[in-house]
């Protein structure tokens, strides 16, 4: 997800969601990404960000229509 990597260029971890969102805004990220980053708890690095964003933006990956 290179959009996230570009948005967080220059991040100095650990960082909280508000700090990540401000950095992403400065780096030209779109509003939906900035909003998603605001909800991220403090993370130690980019892998932590991606872990939280996959739940925020991607939602569940399985099809639950049969339940």
Residue pairs with C-beta under 8 A, 6 or more apart in sequence:
1 50
1 53
3 29
3 30
3 33
4 33
4 46
4 49
4 50
4 53
5 46
6 27
6 28
6 29
7 23
7 24
7 27
7 28
7 29
7 33
7 34
7 37
8 20
8 23
8 24
8 27
8 46
8 49
9 27
10 23
10 27
11 20
11 23
11 46
13 43
13 44
13 45
13 46
14 42
14 43
14 44
14 45
15 23
15 42
15 43
16 40
16 41
16 42
17 37
17 38
17 39
17 40
17 41
17 42
18 38
20 37
20 38
20 40
20 43
20 49
21 34
21 35
21 37
21 38
24 33
24 34
24 37
25 34
29 37
32 57
33 57
36 53
36 56
36 57
37 49
37 53
39 52
39 56
40 48
40 49
40 52
40 53
40 56
41 52
43 49
43 51
43 52
